[in-house]
Structure formats: C-alpha cells, structure tokens
Amino acid sequence: MKWECGLDEAGRGCIAGPVAAGCVVLPADFPVGMLDDSKKLSKKAREAAYAEIVARACWGFGIVDNKKIDEINILQASLLAMKIAYEKMAEKFPKWAEANGMPICGDAGSCLSAVVDGNFVADIPCEVRCEPKADGNYPSVMAASIIAKVGRDALMDEFDAVYPGYGYAKHKGYPTKSHLEICRSVGPSPIQRLSFDIRPKSEKASGKKKPGRRDDDSFLPGLFD
C-alpha cells in the first residue's frame, strides 16, 4: 500500500525573502473539512489547520533563501524547497507510520507516491506527478500549502523585526505598492531578490534593457523606476 504525500510552495511570486515548501502525509482520520488552498483560508482558519497538521500529520518544511533564488532562478529554487521539505518529511515517516498503525513497505520512497501542485515535478525519490490546481483538489496538497504559507509568513514576521520599515510583516515580500515604494526610496534590503525584474510594464514593453547589478549586490538606479 502506498501513502500519498502532497507538496506545494509559498512565496514564489515575492520579490523578497525565501521561497518555502511543505510536504505532508495525512492520517486516514484527519479532519479534511478544515483544509483548503491556503490562500483561500482566513488567517485564523489557516493557523488552526496548521496546528492540526503539525500535531497529527507527517510533514516537512523546506526553504531556499533569496541568494540561492538569484543563483538558480525561482522555478529551480521552488523545486529545491520541495525536495528539502520531502526529505524532512521522509526522515519522520517510518516512526510516524508505526505510531499510527500503518504498514511499512520499506523506506519512505517505496511507501509513498507524491502529488505536486503546478506543472513541474520536484526531484524526489518516489513515484511523483504534478497537477495544476492540486492545492484545491487534494487534501494532502492543501495541507502542504498551509505548512508552506504559515511557515514562510512566520519567517517574514521575523525579517520585519530585523529590517524595520519594509513592511514585511504586512505584505510578506509580495510586490505591493507600499513594498515597491520603500524599495524605490531607500533601496533593497538584504533579503531582496535582486534577479527579479520588477520594472513597470510600460518600461518592459519599450524593450529597454534591464539594469544590471553592482558588485555590492545593490540595485542600479532605475530598476524600480
């Protein structure tokens, strides 16, 4: 018998902070009615579901920081975060399965199949498939999206204390108007994703070459203009 694990990421569309991923195997008696795509849940409902997942499921949380994102690109960083999340879940799986009275068929890879939200498959050692909108159709992927988002949001709250003034606790690193304005006025923080092109659409459409970076990794003038 194979158990399904779900994988999903959070923070792919941000311009600051890490990208995060969750990997979750749910027990058969988990109250799946409390689950949904993390973006569709209220903060209160999401945190309640997170507490239940952490207490009862087998789960892993993976992050890849902004420097690695700039190095390998956001897609590869997202897949790497999923791989890390899977590995952390797999470490716990044998003991968790035994505690939940589940038969073990070998190592985690031979006991599990995985569903990944999106169009690309993470490099993990089990049977795996990707499916767009999986975070709205599979409880295990819904749970993974909750682990990823709540975990990443907590990290961004911590960054807000380290880099006050950027509003990370509020916008979590997404390119909101307020986030762009502070970056234009004072420059990027150390957790900014410098490889992201966030120029206005009009400038991109003009064909004007995207500015590069200085050796000190700060933005050249005009990147946020």
Steps between C-alpha positions, in 0.01 A plus 500: 500500500626847412426814696453833324711799587416845369749774415449871443696824520442849635668826410586433139355834389674705768786743436654452844566216739527126451278265306353231723343159448301251701471124467223317686364148550163504672366226728183330383291662773619856442212756497548603134198731514721764665741498205509706181751683285679711760429821306124439533503458876481783750807549716315355800382193308842451341678508836246262653556257213877543534486403868298189418736399217810543715343299783363210296661475155846408378640819354810684387580866435770619262634846414740641244631851565505801269867461406447145381189614312712759318760233425279221358169684417168486679367186329804293593501650849133406546571142395802489731288620791255217427784249495621625838146483640462143371830392654403642838163325484663171393729506804194494725286265293600152628453590866182697426350215296576251775343725762187528285471126442587522133679216320851585382606360164864603516656844493285809461557517125353154441202569727400837355364659187503877467280769348664835425298815440597658167654398170842376612610199700737528794802269505390259773558124529144374467225470242397859434270695271424869461154647456395864467250611767581194710490726807125525451433133426720282723488526880868410533597783264267740678678406822839551336396846380398588856832379644688702236305822543474508878867408535611761249274770647662440840845546347392826336371622837849435639659687209268792570663536841850477352432743213237743632344739257453254212163375621585132465256400775219651296573415135731199559730608218243519221533793258231720653493873436640574845780246460606644165487855635733427792742317270504796263561747780762322712613208284476125550542322829747209534219251433393655170499275192728699276444291188130588480406752234232718657512797269164644392333319210539809282877488539517128431285546189732771371777246461732699722774282638459392861761660730769276640645482847795656674768286658350574841171343386302823530257601231617733229298822473190455288413141586201619699425806289 
